[in-house]
């Protein structure tokens, strides 16, 4: 059940690579997860259950370590509703 919305902004530090290719890699991992997501200019929002979202954060950070990032900042926000929540519930009223 989708009971969690998670927004993540990842800021990896790497000597040879700019941030954007690493963020692209993080978005690829999110895409591979099969969870519904929406990429926004400064963060990506994902729908899922809390456990799947936590696992996803771990997978993204592990990949950044594999790519030899010196450090990784992950700014994460959760909105958890045990009865269920979807992005559209919060955004449909703003669509024309």
N, C-alpha and C positions, 0 to 999 in steps of 0.2 A: 504494500500500500504506500502511496505517496503521501508522506506525512511531514516532510521537511523540504523547505526551500533553503538552499545554501548558495551564497555568493562568495566567490573566491577571487582574490587578486594576488597573483604571484609575482614576486620581484626577485629574480635570481641574479646573482653576481658571478660573472665569468670573465676571465682575463681577455680571451680572444673573440668572444661572441657578444654581439649586442643583445639586449633584452628581448627584442621582438621575436627572433627565431626560437628562443627558449619558451616564450609565451605560446608561440604557435605549436610547439611540441606539447605543452601542457594541454592546450585545447584539443590536440589529436588524442591524447589519453582520455580526456572527457568524452570525446566523440566515440572512442572505442568502448567506453563503459556501457553504452546502450541507454544511458539515462537521458531524459529530455533536458535540453539546456538552451540557453540564449546567450550569445556573446554580445557584450555591450562595450563601449569604448574603454572603460576603466576596470571592468570586472566581468566575470561570467557567472550566471545564475543557473543552478541545477535543481531539478526536481527528483526526489527519491525518498527512500527511507533513511533514517539517521545513520544506520550502520553502513549503508552503501556510500553515503556522503563522506563519512569518516575514512573509509577504505580508500576512496578516491583521492582524498588529501594525501594520504600516505603514499599512494602510487605515484602521484605527481612529484612529491618531494624525493622519493627514491630515484625517480628518473633524473631529476636535476642533479642528484649526487652522482649517478652513473655518468652524466655529461660533464662531470668535474667542476660543478659550480662551487665557488669559494664559500658562498652563503646563499640562503634562500629565505626570503620573508614571505610568509603566507598570511594575508589578511583575510579572515573568514567571518562571515555572518550567517547565523542560522535563524530561521523562523520555523518553529516546530508546532504542529497542530495534530494531536493524536488522532482526531477524527478524520484527518486528511486535508491537504492543501495543494493547490496548483498555482503556477504563475498567473494563469489567466484569471483566477479569482481576484487577484490584486490589480491586474492591468487592463482587463476588458473595458472598464468604464472610461479609459483614456483613449481608446481606439475609435476612429471616426468611420 
